[in-house]
């Protein structure tokens, strides 16, 4: 599960990213296009992130409100900004946190309600919301379409979490059931399982974990019905030992797709229509439950392959992939200074080195890429001191 990695990591490392020494304005590297980059507007706070871009050019993510104690799911389209709201009023939180990908106009994510959490769990949502307001209320997966945010049902438990939606109208994520799982680490109490919502309005289907595991979570799907995610134990409901195994579900059956040797943080993030999967995984068993990720690509023909880091960096994460096989993510040095990364054709580069002009932005992470090569993520704006969502568009040269 991404759960802690890209959001918490971005929050902790982005300050250092502004001085990472990247080559903004330098000539594009051989084989890579140049990019025009623009910062996107915010809801008034000092931090916004783009997590998803579809082939219509819609960017979805989250933006802090003024004061930075609350953040809302946000949609940027046609030059405009839409606050998608929450399931519990403006003082609650919401966010879009994964590549959603469909072109039907459906956005999926997580949102707090106004219902108090009866068990006092942090739940998966709490790792993505501001500390002061991120817990205490029920948090559910949602689907937003034509201005309406609809809550998605659970498996009988309190909370849910939605990630992607495909063009068949299926949404994936995970939801709590009513089992008090002894493998949970407090304050988490209830077990959770991967689910598929839809395409019917009230349909929910559980995707089981691997034999011997107690929990599962679905992070992405494609239009062929292939779903990827994780299988493990309940733990903290935020990656780590909930992500002992990388999993691909086909026809509802889980298949382990391998790892890089680590025993935790094995996390698929995206799958394209060809069935290629990207994500991140701990580098080796010696890491234990510490977070030490490396970007990977999995294909049916070649299995799981590490993608490496940018020069002199220590960790990396692959977060999005398009139909052309271009992969985006981030690469970080030992001091957690991170740069947006692009992998294509067997090569990798710092996305900042491909910018056609000095925009004043330092791109710290690239979260998604569409089939036209447009990229979204987060950047640091040195002039304002803010962290902004960005849209990078390849040039025609």
C-alpha angles and dihedrals in degrees: 000000000000087000101125104013114072097027103040091035091050091050092051098042106034094087090061092045092072090069098038092120097237122171104249111179095015119132116279115266117252113280095016128100123236118247137218109213131198132181115234126228122261140216091249104281130103099252133059132158135192111216103167138035123178131196091268088063094249112152117201129184137105139293132195118240120230109296092030094241093111132038131192136203107261136200124199115194137151091000093305135108124224125192103214092200127212139267092253111040135281095300092062127082134247137166147175105227109168137049102277095187107181122120095211093094095255118138121190132194145112132298138177120238127208091252115109115240104251094204100040095235124164089215124185092290093062091069091061102044130072112280094239095056105017100098140036097070136076113267122202140180114254142197117211120198132160093351097312125111112205123193118231120224125248130221089262098292130104105262143043139181129205126199120166138011125200132208091264089066094252118140124195135201137105137283139191122252126197098267117116097219117209090208090066119108114222133293086030111081112159129073119240135202137196113262142188116213118201157307079185116061097248101023119124125174126189122226110207127226123243115283110282095024124102104204140038137183131194117220106174145001141186135218091267090066095252110145128193131195145111141300127197142096128320096255110146096334088244115096115278108092092000082070103052091131137034107226138194118195119204118175087354095300119121120229122184110233099194137251142232093260099280125126097212142033094037098158131169110203107180143007127197129212091268090059096251111149128203131187143113136277137180112272098236148343091267089070090069108182095335114115109251105145133187124191116247142186122208125195130169092241100046106023121215117347127181113238096202131219135276115273114298093002126130106205140023141184130201108212110166141023134186133205091268090060095250110149129201134191141111139290123202136192126228090274092054096253102151135202132191109254135202125198121192138148092005093305132099133204144173107263089217089066090060098056112119094215141013103269095171089246126120109203107221101175137009111208106177144007128198128215091267090057096253112149134201133188139110132310137181115239106211093194096057100024090233132129108232139187111246140200117209116193122193116239126238096242 
